[in-house]
């Protein structure tokens, strides 16, 4: 099935895995956005990034309206010692997603036509947003807020047939969690391993293809949240 898709945070990790998969499908149009591209380079933590994204796409001759799917994947892990950067991290992990979804509710102009009626918006949350995270409470709180945000906008956008859902990965092999993985953390995961980024693809596929799922959060964490 050909898709017209926008993916944020598409330069690494889960976003890159999703970008490569969907860009490889016949006739699909996929636009990847992050500070490092691959198609549009933009710091999504900046104020006004939603409006700037439309302008950046337009300048590069990329689609700016009628996407079938938007995957709002961009985000950063934050540990307690990084809290001095919390404003920028909050802007990337939460504020951009909120303003993107809010703009879809506008009656005309702006970004209201970026996702077609009947389209899908999928947010990348985290299992930390479901069960909490003692080593990263600020991060867990932001991810919990994303899950609630998706539920609220699922209600607001249902009149246009736009579905809004989340998927919540657990420990995953990405640049956000680099190096050797502590054995004591694996002890908390019943399946005894981290997820591979490409294991998010079938979950996203289900959220795209099932037209009767909205306002839901699918946890993909190897049993960590049990």
C-alpha positions in Angstrom: 0.0 0.0 0.0 1.5 3.4 -1.0 1.6 5.9 1.8 2.4 9.6 2.1 4.1 9.8 5.5 5.9 12.3 7.7 8.4 11.0 10.3 10.1 13.2 12.9 13.3 12.0 14.5 14.1 10.1 11.4 17.9 10.2 11.5 18.6 7.5 14.0 17.2 4.7 16.1 13.5 3.8 15.7 12.8 6.8 13.5 15.5 5.7 11.0 14.3 2.1 11.0 10.7 3.3 10.3 12.0 5.7 7.6 14.0 3.1 5.8 11.1 0.6 5.9 8.5 2.9 4.5 10.7 4.7 2.1 11.5 1.3 0.5 7.8 0.6 -0.3 6.6 1.1 -3.9 5.2 4.5 -4.7 5.4 5.7 -1.1 6.4 9.3 -0.3 8.2 9.6 3.0 9.6 12.8 4.5 12.1 12.4 7.3 12.6 15.3 9.7 15.2 15.9 12.4 18.1 18.1 13.3 20.2 15.9 10.9 17.6 15.2 8.2 17.4 12.9 6.2 15.1 15.1 4.1 14.4 18.2 6.2 16.9 19.5 8.8 15.2 21.3 11.6 15.6 21.7 15.3 12.1 20.6 16.5 12.8 22.0 20.0 12.8 25.5 18.7 9.7 27.7 19.3 7.6 27.9 16.2 9.0 24.6 14.9 5.6 23.4 13.6 5.2 26.5 11.3 8.9 26.3 10.4 8.5 22.7 9.3 5.9 23.6 6.8 8.0 26.4 5.3 11.1 24.1 5.2 9.2 21.4 3.3 7.8 24.0 0.9 11.3 25.4 0.2 12.6 22.0 -0.7 9.7 21.0 -2.9 8.5 18.4 -0.4 4.8 17.6 0.4 3.2 20.0 2.9 -0.4 18.7 3.0 -2.6 15.6 2.8 -0.2 13.1 4.6 -1.8 9.7 5.3 0.4 9.2 8.4 2.5 11.3 10.7 4.8 9.5 13.1 5.9 11.9 15.8 9.0 10.0 17.0 11.6 12.7 17.9 12.7 12.8 21.5 15.6 12.7 23.9 16.3 10.7 27.0 16.9 12.8 30.1 18.6 11.8 33.3 18.6 13.8 36.6 22.1 15.3 35.9 20.8 16.7 32.6 17.9 18.7 34.1 19.6 22.0 33.4 18.6 21.3 29.8 15.0 20.4 30.7 13.4 23.3 28.8 14.9 22.1 25.5 14.1 18.5 26.2 10.5 19.3 27.2 10.2 21.3 23.9 11.3 18.4 21.8 9.6 15.5 23.7 6.3 17.2 24.4 5.7 20.8 23.2 6.3 20.1 19.4 3.9 17.2 19.5 1.2 19.2 21.3 1.4 22.1 18.8 1.5 19.8 15.8 -1.8 18.1 17.0 -3.3 21.4 18.1 -2.7 22.8 14.6 -4.6 20.0 13.1 -7.7 21.2 15.0 -7.7 24.6 13.3 -10.7 25.1 11.1 -8.7 26.4 8.2 -5.2 27.4 7.1 -2.0 26.7 9.0 -1.4 23.0 9.5 -5.1 21.8 9.5 -4.7 20.2 6.1 -1.3 18.5 6.7 -3.0 15.3 7.7 -5.9 14.3 5.4 -9.3 13.4 6.9 -9.1 9.8 7.8 -5.4 9.9 8.4 -3.3 8.7 11.3 -1.0 10.3 13.8 1.3 8.0 15.9 3.3 9.2 18.9 6.4 7.4 20.3 5.9 7.4 24.0 7.7 5.0 26.4 6.9 2.2 28.9 8.5 4.6 31.4 5.3 6.7 30.9 3.2 3.7 32.0 5.1 2.5 35.0 7.4 5.3 35.9 11.2 5.3 36.0 13.1 5.9 39.3 16.3 6.9 37.5 14.6 9.3 35.1 11.4 10.7 36.6 11.2 13.8 34.5 11.5 11.8 31.3 8.9 9.3 32.5 6.5 12.2 33.4 6.8 13.7 29.9 6.1 10.3 28.3 3.1 9.8 30.5 1.9 13.3 29.3 2.3 12.2 25.7 0.1 9.2 26.2 -2.6 11.4 27.7 -2.1 13.9 24.9 -2.8 11.3 22.3 -6.1 10.3 24.1 -7.2 13.9 24.2 -6.5 14.6 20.6 -8.0 11.3 19.6 -11.3 12.7 20.8 -10.8 16.2 19.3 -9.8 14.9 15.8 -12.3 12.0 15.6 -14.8 14.2 13.7 -12.3 14.3 10.8 -11.7 10.6 11.1 -8.1 11.2 12.1 -6.9 8.6 14.6 -4.3 9.4 17.2 -2.4 6.6 19.0 0.9 5.8 20.8 3.4 3.0 20.9 5.5 2.7 24.1 8.9 1.0 23.6 10.9 -0.3 26.6 14.6 -0.6 26.5 15.7 -0.4 22.9 19.0 -0.5 21.1 19.3 3.1 20.0 21.8 6.0 20.3 19.8 7.2 23.3 20.9 4.2 25.3 24.4 3.5 24.0 27.2 1.2 25.3 27.0 -1.9 27.4 23.5 -2.5 28.9 23.6 -3.1 32.7 22.7 -6.7 33.6 20.5 -5.4 36.5 18.3 -3.6 34.0 17.9 -6.7 31.8 16.8 -8.6 35.0 13.7 -6.4 34.9 12.8 -7.5 31.4 11.1 -11.0 31.2 12.3 -11.5 27.6 15.9 -10.8 28.8 16.9 -8.5 25.9 16.5 -5.1 24.5 14.2 -4.5 21.5 15.6 -3.9 18.1 14.4 -0.6 16.4 12.9 -2.5 13.5 10.6 -4.4 16.0 8.5 -1.3 16.2 7.5 -1.6 12.5 4.7 -4.2 12.9 3.3 -2.3 15.8 3.1 0.9 13.7 1.7 -1.2 10.8 -1.1 -2.3 13.1 -1.9 1.2 14.2 -2.0 2.4 10.5 -4.0 -0.5 9.1 -6.7 -1.0 11.8 -9.2 1.7 11.3 -11.0 1.1 14.6 -8.1 1.9 16.9 -7.8 5.4 18.3 -6.7 6.9 21.6 -4.7 3.8 22.5 -1.2 3.1 23.7 0.5 -0.2 22.7 3.4 -1.2 25.0 6.3 -2.9 23.3 8.7 -3.6 26.2 9.4 -7.3 26.4 7.3 -7.5 29.5 9.1 -4.8 31.5 5.8 -3.2 32.6 4.2 -6.4 33.8 
